[in-house]
Amino acid sequence: MSATIRTITVGIGDPHPVDERAIERAAVFLREARARAEAAGHIVQTTRIALRPLLADMLTADDTAIMRYAHRLQQDCDARNITYCSLGPAPAELPGFPMERITLFPHLLAQHASLSATVQLASARHGPRYEAALAVARAMRDVAERGGGETNFRFAALAVCDPGGPFFPQAYATGGPWQVAVGLQSAGIVRQAIAALAADPDALPLSLSAVSAAVAVALAEAARPVVELVSALARAGGLGFSGVDLSPAPMGEESIADAIEATGLGRFGAPGTLAVAEAITAGIQGTTLPTCGYCGLMLPVLEDRTIGLRCAEGGISAQALLAYSAVCGTGLDTVPIPGETPPERVAALLMDVAALAHRLRKPLSARLFLVPGAQAGEMTTFRSPHLTNTRVLPIR
């Protein structure tokens, strides 16, 4: 069975500054993995590299040295057609981390289009810290002002996110052997599994246990050949295989909200959404495949046509999206908010994300799009083909 692979991601375990030869080794593996996957009939959308946390390995380096290093990394990526490179999370959850280092990221990201950066706000051991959330909120605003809002795609807050996953913004590496992870473009697979159950109108609304079972079977069937292929390539290349993230990543018209609505419990955002989200997540986590990363439900407002539509209709709030994350997904992803939102309000929202992740011991992230000049209720005007325009959400 052929599948659409959203990403094959190599985690480079070498400490910063990473040698050019390491980037070359990763690029060679990714080219081979893409070629082998496509020869097997799969579609490969992206390949990516994930590095160790930059501001852990180079915490005492001055800004000029880090910017020179970032420039060299960008050149290394450009030379090898690598368009996605994670610098890993700044460990701001640790006591004593100097928050002023976070101010480096807006400058760095504005000048280096392949690089992504994150900040860890909480871990299983350390709870959320307001001073870290406030520093991230200010940096998010600075990133938006420098990049017109879309650069926020490459900057996020993390909470309780472990290394080894394939999807950005979570993906990063740790010391030790290099790892390979894979993620599918699979919202359509979930939608088809639910649609098959809903073919009989008398079955609506669907049994949520039946939804969970159908999703587990469909994802396992689609992912198993990919897992077997990529894990074999990893072994042959002397790399570890950390697993597959079965989160059903949506994109544009391939909508996870369509799958939720197909169960017959109502529109996305209405009562019943949380229950269906939990059922789908149970299916995602119900396979026997080796998994990693989020393994939850991705609800990216600006990447999912139907979520964007429901948001434009006024049926979605940031608080509702966060509530759904308690039973399923990845947190607040590509959520558009007014560019002039006070950093203190953004920080409070980030604290909610981090507190939920810490309390439930589950990985969450927050990728907020502060839209310069936009007010709550106005429509976004992004030009990227990868984004769907929708209503700017208020943060009260």
Secondary structure, 3 states (H helix, E strand, C coil): CCCEEEEEEEECCCCCCCCHHHHHHHHHHHHHHHHHHHHCCCEEEEEEEECCCHHHHCCCCCHHHHHHHHHHHHHHHHHCCCCCEEEEEECCCCCCCCHHHHHHHHHHHHHCCCEEEEEECCCCCCCCCHHHHHHHHHHHHHHHHHHCCHHHHHEEEEECCCCCCCCCCCCCCCCCCCEEEEEECCHHHHHHHHHHHCCCHHHCCCCHHHHHHHHHHHHHHHHHHHHHHHHHHHHHCCCEEEEEECCCCCEECECHHHHHHCCCCCCCCCCCHHHHHHHHHHHHCCCCCCECCCCCCCCCCCCEHHHHHHHHCCCCCHHHHHHHHCCCCCEEEEEEEECCCCHHHHHHHHHHHHHHHHHHCCCEEEEEEEECCCCCCCECCCCCCCCCCCECCCCC
